[in-house]
Amino acid sequence: MCMIVTVKVVGADRDALRPLADRLDGPIAPFGVDEDGAAGEHGLAAHGCDLLAEDADWDAPTWAMTPEAIDELALAWRAVFAEAPDVVTVAAIWSDDAVRAEAALTRNEFLDLSATGRIGTHTRYTIARSSSL
């Protein structure tokens, strides 16, 4: 079992996501193309256990991550947002768990949330370019 980080880019196809996955090939959590997505719902996925701090708890409201992981994810989110024309969804869920909450944020709000290590353990984020979702 592992924490899985998924990123869905609305309207992207697998071919468009492959170069982005290559750019996100970080040392902690390399992203790959999620081949299981339906049409228009393809995404990226990474095994995120190496992102977690020693005291991480999947029952806590947010993930405890290492400072290096927070920095790496900031670069990843910025790369995704630079390529995504509109809506992106992100979730960091323990492999046996399910999404229990939804949150709609702007890209800047999500970057702030991530930079302060407050990514929810059971939350899927719908992230729009601006405040109008």
C-alpha positions in Angstrom: 0.0 0.0 0.0 1.1 3.5 -0.7 0.0 7.1 -1.0 -0.8 7.8 -4.6 -0.8 11.3 -6.1 -3.1 11.7 -9.1 -3.4 14.6 -11.4 -6.1 14.7 -14.0 -5.9 17.3 -16.8 -9.4 17.9 -18.3 -9.3 17.4 -22.0 -5.7 16.1 -22.2 -4.9 12.9 -24.1 -2.2 10.4 -23.3 0.2 11.7 -26.0 0.0 15.3 -24.6 0.7 14.1 -21.1 3.8 12.0 -21.9 6.2 15.0 -22.3 4.7 16.5 -19.1 5.3 13.3 -17.2 8.9 13.3 -18.4 9.4 16.9 -17.0 7.9 15.8 -13.7 10.5 13.0 -13.3 11.6 14.2 -9.9 13.8 12.3 -7.5 11.2 11.8 -4.9 8.0 11.0 -6.8 8.4 10.4 -10.5 5.0 10.9 -12.3 3.9 8.5 -15.1 0.9 8.7 -17.4 -2.2 7.0 -15.9 -3.2 4.6 -18.7 -6.6 3.8 -17.2 -8.3 7.1 -17.8 -11.4 7.4 -19.9 -11.6 9.7 -22.9 -10.8 13.3 -21.8 -9.9 12.1 -18.3 -6.3 10.9 -18.7 -3.9 11.9 -16.0 -0.6 11.5 -14.2 0.1 9.4 -11.2 3.0 9.0 -8.7 3.6 6.7 -5.8 4.0 9.3 -3.1 5.3 7.3 -0.1 8.7 9.0 -0.4 7.0 12.4 -0.1 5.8 11.6 3.4 7.4 12.5 6.7 8.1 9.8 9.3 5.1 10.9 11.3 2.6 10.9 8.3 -0.8 9.4 9.3 -3.4 8.6 6.7 -6.1 9.2 9.3 -4.9 12.8 9.9 -6.7 15.6 8.1 -3.5 16.5 6.0 -0.4 14.7 4.9 2.8 15.4 6.8 5.5 15.8 4.1 9.2 16.3 4.1 10.4 19.8 3.1 12.1 18.3 0.0 8.7 16.8 -1.0 6.9 20.1 -0.6 9.6 21.8 -2.8 9.4 19.1 -5.4 5.6 19.2 -5.5 5.6 23.0 -5.9 7.7 22.5 -9.1 5.4 19.8 -10.3 2.3 21.8 -9.8 3.7 24.8 -11.6 4.7 22.6 -14.5 1.2 21.0 -14.7 -0.5 24.4 -14.5 1.7 25.8 -17.2 0.5 23.0 -19.6 -3.1 22.7 -18.5 -5.5 24.9 -20.4 -8.2 24.9 -17.7 -9.3 22.6 -14.9 -7.0 20.1 -13.1 -7.9 17.7 -10.4 -5.4 16.6 -7.8 -5.7 13.9 -5.0 -3.2 12.4 -2.7 -5.0 9.3 -1.3 -3.7 6.2 0.5 -4.1 3.3 -2.0 -6.9 1.6 -0.1 -8.8 4.7 0.8 -11.4 6.8 -1.1 -12.0 10.5 -1.6 -14.2 11.7 1.2 -14.2 15.5 0.5 -14.1 17.8 -2.6 -12.6 21.3 -2.6 -12.6 23.8 -5.4 -9.6 26.1 -5.5 -7.8 28.5 -7.8 -4.3 27.6 -8.9 -2.8 30.2 -6.5 -4.9 28.9 -3.6 -3.8 25.3 -4.3 -0.1 26.4 -4.6 -0.4 28.1 -1.2 -2.1 25.1 0.4 0.6 22.8 -1.0 3.5 25.1 0.0 2.3 25.0 3.6 2.0 21.2 3.6 -1.8 21.1 4.0 -2.8 18.6 1.2 -5.8 16.6 2.6 -5.5 12.9 3.1 -8.9 12.2 1.6 -9.6 15.3 -0.5 -9.8 15.7 -4.3 -9.1 19.3 -5.4 -10.6 20.8 -8.5 -8.3 23.5 -9.5 -9.3 26.2 -12.0 -7.1 28.9 -13.6 -9.1 31.6 -11.9 -11.8 32.0 -9.2 -14.6 31.2 -11.7 -15.0 27.5 -11.6 
